[in-house]
Amino acid sequence: MIVWIQKEMAHLEWLIRMKDALNYIENNLEEPLNMDEIAKVACSSPFHFQRMFNLLTGFTVFEYIRKRRLSLAAQELSVSDIKVLDAALKYGYDTPESFSKAFRKLHGVSPSAAREKGVRLKAFPRLSFHLSLKGDKEMEYRIIEKDSFRVIGKSIEVSMKEGENLKKIPAFWSDANGDGTSDQLIEIGRKKDILGICMGVDHPNEKLSYWIAVEGDSDTDPQGYETAIVPDATWAVFTSVGPMPHAIQDVWSRIFQEWFPSTAYEHSGGPELELYPLGDVNAEDYRCEVWIPIKQK
């Protein structure tokens, strides 16, 4: 019981920090926002805060700020005589053209049309976080130190805007499994596990590189595939049990909602791995792993 209370207190402390960061964002939507300062309010590193925010909300921090500003701009345009140029500058756009393009994408109408009576505009509300008491359900993990290693595979660059990565990455897997890529990589690799790797996450530009790959020795012939080096790291390794993709998605959610807030670790900023052994991925007992690079807070 004492351990459970300590964990929930840690969750509460994390919740307060996230609320403080949201308050800071909300109070400065008309000012330039710096990611280092936002993360500092949350007592977190910029990378860890952005990764936590994205996994918990489904939005990148920049996407959230953009939509909140455009929502406020629409409200102001509809009830006041503010000029479009002034609204653009007020909410962080350098030109009326860039403002109009973003405004139309969210609201479906131009900024000037927002003044018309009866026009429909979209309100993007402020986010809030709530503490959910989950009891004492355990979450098993192990800490592993691993030297750098070479991977061989295929990669794509995907945007994290509007959840595009959640659509393109499953399609990438479907193509790889359908065209024989996965089978070829397993033959090349020195282990019979296939990896899904989030590498080169670029938060400011809201994009990442995603790899389907296998681990290979330095002298392994890549046979026309790409190669990369995963740097040495300390990893927190979590096991997923159950049919894909729901089982592993649940593990990802619990890592960022429960595990990180209740431990002394944070994301180190390196690549993230999903390790898939051979087997029936639709089986109730299928086991795979999530590897998260960590460091002490």
KAPE-V397026 format. One record per run of one state. SS is the DSSP state (h for helix, s for strand, l for the rest). FROM is the first residue (numbers start at 1). LEN is the number of residues. If there is no record, write none. Layout:
ss:SS from:FROM len:LEN
ss:SS from:FROM len:LEN
This chain:
ss:l from:1 len:1
ss:h from:2 len:26
ss:l from:28 len:7
ss:h from:35 len:7
ss:l from:42 len:4
ss:h from:46 len:12
ss:l from:58 len:3
ss:h from:61 len:19
ss:l from:80 len:4
ss:h from:84 len:7
ss:l from:91 len:5
ss:h from:96 len:12
ss:l from:108 len:4
ss:h from:112 len:4
ss:l from:116 len:25
ss:s from:141 len:6
ss:l from:147 len:2
ss:s from:149 len:11
ss:l from:160 len:1
ss:h from:161 len:18
ss:l from:179 len:2
ss:h from:181 len:8
ss:l from:189 len:4
ss:s from:193 len:10
ss:l from:203 len:4
ss:s from:207 len:10
ss:l from:217 len:9
ss:s from:226 len:5
ss:l from:231 len:2
ss:s from:233 len:9
ss:l from:242 len:4
ss:h from:246 len:17
ss:l from:263 len:2
ss:s from:265 len:3
ss:l from:268 len:4
ss:s from:272 len:6
ss:l from:278 len:9
ss:s from:287 len:10
ss:l from:297 len:1
